[in-house]
Amino acid sequence: DPQEIPNEFYRGTYFLLRITASTPMEPNKALIKDAEAEDVDVHLYRSMIKSLMYLIASRPNIIFVVCACARFQVTPKTSHLHVVKRIFIYLKGQSKVS
């Protein structure tokens, strides 16, 4: 069932929290190089982007924000990771919508 695919990415993570987001990214907030923010684990960030890239085939509404986040795979910062997490939270809230 295509609606169950996102659930594979939530197992064993804190994404099971009962929070949702109405949009995949905060409106009017640009993704920029954030030199002052802390670095995050590159492997974790890339793994999350990889999962989202898989999902864009069936979820065209996230293509723009996923591609915007993918630009920061070399030196991801906490601000970029927060956006990626918000995409997952958004998808979790959308998974029951047909």
N, C-alpha and C positions, 0 to 999 in steps of 0.2 A: 504494500500500500504506500503510495508516494507521500501521504500525509505523515507516515511514521518515520520517514528517513531522518528528519532532524533529531528525533529522540535518540538515535544512535550516538549523537555527539554530546548529549547531555548526561549520559550515564556516568556515574562516578565523579561528577563535577558539582560545583556549587550552583550550576545553572538550574538546578531543580528547585531553587528558591521560588516562592510564589510571587515573583515580581514580573511585570511585563513592561514593554515599551511600545508606544503607539507608532513610533517611527524608528527606522534602523540607525539613524544618527540625529543628534540634537539639531534642530533647525537653526540656521544662521550661525553655525559654529564651523569654522574652517579647520581642516587638518593641515598643520604646518610642521616644519622641522622645529622641534622643541629642544633646543640645546641645553636648557636648564633642568629638564625633567630627568628622572632616573632611567637608566637603561633597564630593559627587561630581557628575559631569556629569549634569545633569538630562535632557538629550536621550538619553544612553546609557541611563540608568535607565528612562526612559519607553519607550524602544524595546524594552528587555528585558521590561518589564511587558506591553507590547502583544503581544509574541510569546507570552508565557505565557497571556495572556487568550485568545488564539486556541486554544491547546492545551487549555484547561480543558473545551472541548466534548467532547473525547474522553478526557480524563484527569480524572475527577471527584475523584480522590484528592488533587489539588493545589489544589482550589478555595479551601479555607480559607486556606492559606498565601499564595497569590497575591493574594487579596483583602486580606489583612493587609499585604502589602508594597505594594499599590497605594495604601494610605492615605498613604504617605510620598512621593508623587510631587512634591509642591511643593518640599520641601527634603530630598532623600534624603541620607543619610549613609553612610559606609563600612560601618557595621554593617548597614544595610539592604541595601546592595549585596552583601555577603557572603551574606546569606540568599537573595537572588535567584540568585546564582551557584550556591549549593548546590542550589536547585531544578533548575537545568539539569543539574548533575552527577547528581542523583538520576534525572532523566528519561533521561539517557544510559545509566545502568545498567539502567533498566527497559525500554529500547527493544526489546530482543530477547525480552521476555516476551510471550507471546500473550495 
